[in-house]
Each structure stands twice: as C-alpha cells, then as structure tokens.
C-alpha cells in the first residue's frame, strides 16, 4: 500500500503549493493520523517566502482557553496569497507550559497554511476539498483538472469498483486511482466478499 506522501516535492528547486509534502516532514500520531509538525510548516513557509507574515485578527484569552484568529500572507510564484486561520487551545491552569499563546498562534498559522496548499499536508488524511461546483476534489493532481473531468473519472472508478468481484480487487482499483481517500468508494469495496 502506498502512503499518501510518497511523491517527490521539489521540481527545479522551486516549491509549489501543489507539490506533495517532503516525506521526512510527515509524521504519524498515536491515533494513526498523518500530520506535519508546526515548526516544519513554518519552515516550508520560510522556504516559499521568507517574508511571510501572520496578522492576528482576534485573540481571546481566559484561564482555560486561548482563541486566536489570524490572516496568513505569503507570496509564491503565482503572487500574493492571503488565508484566514484560527485555533482554540484549551489549557489546564496548573500546566507548567508558559507558551500557550505562542503555541496557539503556531497552530493557527499551520491551519491557515494547510487550507492553502497540499505541500502543507492538506490531504494527508483524505480530507475532502470541495470544488466550485460542490463536487469533491480528492485526487492528487486536481489543480490541472476541471470539476467535470474529475466527476467523469470518479464515475468511471465507481463503476469499476462496483463491478469488482471481491473486496481485495475493489480496494486495489481504489488504491491505484486518484480517489484513494474517497470514503464512498471504500464503503462499496468493504461491502464485497473477501477472497477465500
């Protein structure tokens, strides 16, 4: 089984938002979800645009909660990007950590960056991104395809998975398609009998 981050990310030494994340940056938490540590998200931002900035739009601090809303701005080869981000950090008042504000701010930056590009780990766990027509855009090279092209490919792979005789055959088709994170396809595959 291929991991979702197996592809090389740097082409001509210039990072793009549609590049896959650096495989060395991708970690797995105890619950089994992939993520990119906050410091490495910020390092990737540094590599794309050393002058990136995060402007704090809102900040609410209580004894048990930090709430921060930001606007992340950076330039890439296509021009200036600006993306909102937010994070809520619940804290234990007796916690010895004194960097709650900085931690919450870093999470807000990482959340904003993730919304902006695949390189920041947006689709590591198969989260659905929705295209302009409301169709799920969940394949690796969606930046080069229209929603109609994606819908046709999804219809084609759905028919093939539905026609597969066994669960293993169906899962193989899904894994080798651009829709390997599509939950409906996996439900169809899992409803089939296993090979004996």
C-alpha positions as CSV (number, residue, x, y, z in Angstrom):
1,X,0.0,0.0,0.0
2,X,1.3,3.4,-0.9
3,X,1.5,6.2,1.7
4,X,-0.2,9.5,0.7
5,X,3.1,11.3,0.7
6,X,5.3,9.1,-1.4
7,X,5.9,11.6,-4.3
8,X,8.9,14.0,-4.6
9,X,8.1,17.6,-3.9
10,X,10.8,19.8,-5.4
11,X,10.9,20.4,-9.1
12,X,13.7,22.7,-10.3
13,X,14.4,23.6,-6.7
14,X,11.2,25.7,-6.6
15,X,8.4,24.6,-4.2
16,X,4.8,24.8,-5.3
17,X,1.7,24.7,-3.2
18,X,0.5,21.7,-5.3
19,X,3.7,19.7,-4.5
20,X,3.5,16.7,-2.1
21,X,5.0,17.4,1.3
22,X,8.5,16.4,2.0
23,X,8.2,12.8,3.2
24,X,10.7,13.5,6.0
25,X,8.3,16.1,7.4
26,X,5.3,13.8,7.6
27,X,4.7,12.2,11.0
28,X,2.0,9.9,12.3
29,X,0.3,10.4,15.7
30,X,-0.8,7.6,18.0
31,X,-4.3,7.7,16.6
32,X,-2.9,6.9,13.2
33,X,-3.3,10.3,11.5
34,X,-0.6,11.9,9.4
35,X,0.5,15.4,10.2
36,X,3.3,17.9,9.6
37,X,4.7,19.4,12.8
38,X,4.1,23.1,13.2
39,X,7.7,24.0,13.1
40,X,8.1,22.3,9.7
41,X,5.0,24.0,8.3
42,X,6.7,27.3,9.3
43,X,10.0,26.1,7.8
44,X,8.2,25.4,4.5
45,X,6.6,28.8,4.6
46,X,10.2,30.3,5.1
47,X,11.4,28.4,2.0
48,X,8.4,29.5,-0.1
49,X,8.6,33.2,1.1
50,X,11.0,34.3,3.8
51,X,8.8,37.5,4.2
52,X,5.6,35.6,5.1
53,X,3.5,37.1,7.9
54,X,0.6,36.3,10.2
55,X,-1.5,39.2,11.3
56,X,-3.6,38.5,14.4
57,X,-7.2,39.4,13.8
58,X,-8.7,38.2,17.0
59,X,-7.4,37.0,20.4
60,X,-9.4,35.8,23.4
61,X,-7.6,34.6,26.4
62,X,-9.2,33.1,29.5
63,X,-7.9,30.9,32.4
64,X,-8.8,27.8,30.5
65,X,-8.8,28.7,26.8
66,X,-6.8,30.6,24.2
67,X,-8.6,31.6,20.9
68,X,-6.6,33.2,18.1
69,X,-7.7,34.1,14.6
70,X,-5.1,35.2,12.0
71,X,-4.6,36.2,8.4
72,X,-1.6,34.4,6.9
73,X,0.0,36.2,3.9
74,X,2.8,34.9,1.7
75,X,4.0,35.2,-1.9
76,X,4.6,32.3,-4.2
77,X,5.2,32.0,-8.0
78,X,1.5,32.9,-8.6
79,X,1.5,36.1,-6.5
80,X,0.3,37.1,-3.0
81,X,-1.8,34.6,-1.1
82,X,-3.8,35.5,2.0
83,X,-5.7,32.9,4.0
84,X,-7.5,33.0,7.3
85,X,-6.7,30.6,10.1
86,X,-7.7,30.0,13.7
87,X,-7.1,27.8,16.6
88,X,-8.6,27.2,20.1
89,X,-6.2,25.8,22.7
90,X,-7.8,24.5,25.9
91,X,-5.3,24.7,28.8
92,X,-5.1,23.4,32.3
93,X,-4.4,26.4,34.7
94,X,-1.9,24.3,36.6
95,X,0.0,23.4,33.4
96,X,3.7,24.4,33.6
97,X,3.7,25.4,30.0
98,X,4.0,29.2,29.8
99,X,3.9,29.4,26.0
100,X,0.2,28.9,25.4
101,X,-0.2,32.0,23.3
102,X,2.7,31.1,21.0
103,X,1.6,27.5,20.7
104,X,-2.0,28.6,19.8
105,X,-0.6,31.1,17.3
106,X,1.6,28.5,15.6
107,X,-1.4,26.1,15.3
108,X,-3.4,28.9,13.7
109,X,-0.6,29.5,11.2
110,X,-0.4,25.8,10.4
111,X,-4.2,25.6,10.0
112,X,-4.2,28.6,7.6
113,X,-1.3,27.1,5.6
114,X,-3.0,23.7,5.3
115,X,-6.0,25.4,3.7
116,X,-3.8,27.0,1.1
117,X,-1.8,24.0,-0.3
118,X,-1.1,20.3,-0.5
119,X,2.5,21.0,0.4
120,X,1.4,21.8,3.9
121,X,-0.4,18.5,4.3
122,X,-3.9,19.5,3.4
123,X,-4.9,16.0,2.1
124,X,-2.7,13.7,4.2
125,X,-5.7,12.0,5.8
126,X,-8.0,12.1,2.9
127,X,-9.9,15.2,3.9
128,X,-12.3,16.3,1.2
129,X,-11.8,19.6,-0.5
130,X,-14.8,20.8,-2.4
131,X,-14.6,22.3,-5.9
132,X,-16.6,25.2,-7.3
133,X,-19.5,23.0,-8.3
134,X,-19.6,21.2,-5.0
135,X,-18.0,18.1,-6.3
136,X,-15.4,16.5,-4.0
137,X,-11.9,17.2,-5.3
138,X,-9.8,14.4,-3.8
139,X,-7.2,13.4,-6.3
140,X,-3.5,14.3,-6.3
141,X,-3.4,16.4,-9.4
142,X,-6.7,18.3,-9.2
143,X,-5.0,21.6,-9.9
144,X,-4.9,20.6,-13.6
145,X,-8.4,19.2,-14.0
146,X,-11.9,20.7,-14.2
147,X,-14.7,19.6,-11.9
148,X,-16.3,17.9,-14.9
149,X,-13.2,15.9,-15.7
150,X,-12.9,14.8,-12.0
151,X,-16.6,13.9,-12.0
152,X,-16.2,11.7,-15.0
153,X,-13.1,10.0,-13.5
154,X,-15.0,9.4,-10.3
155,X,-18.0,8.0,-12.1
156,X,-15.7,5.6,-14.0
157,X,-13.8,4.3,-11.0
158,X,-17.1,4.0,-9.1
159,X,-18.5,1.7,-11.9
160,X,-15.3,-0.4,-11.8
161,X,-15.3,-0.7,-8.1
162,X,-19.0,-1.7,-8.1
163,X,-18.3,-4.3,-10.7
164,X,-15.3,-5.8,-8.9
165,X,-16.0,-9.4,-7.7
166,X,-14.1,-9.1,-4.4
167,X,-13.2,-6.6,-1.7
168,X,-9.5,-7.0,-2.5
169,X,-10.0,-6.3,-6.2
170,X,-12.1,-3.3,-5.4
171,X,-9.5,-1.9,-2.9
172,X,-6.7,-2.4,-5.4
173,X,-8.6,-0.4,-8.0
174,X,-9.2,2.4,-5.5
175,X,-5.6,2.4,-4.3
176,X,-4.3,2.8,-7.9
177,X,-6.7,5.6,-8.7
178,X,-6.6,9.3,-7.9
179,X,-9.5,8.7,-5.4
180,X,-7.8,6.5,-2.9
181,X,-9.2,8.6,0.0
182,X,-12.8,8.5,-1.2
183,X,-14.9,7.1,1.7
184,X,-17.9,6.1,-0.5
185,X,-15.7,4.0,-2.8
186,X,-14.2,2.3,0.3
187,X,-17.7,1.6,1.6
188,X,-18.6,-0.1,-1.7
189,X,-15.3,-2.1,-1.6
190,X,-15.8,-3.1,2.0
191,X,-19.4,-4.4,1.3
192,X,-18.0,-7.0,-1.1
193,X,-17.0,-10.6,-0.1
194,X,-13.3,-11.2,0.6
195,X,-11.2,-13.7,-1.5
196,X,-11.3,-17.1,0.1
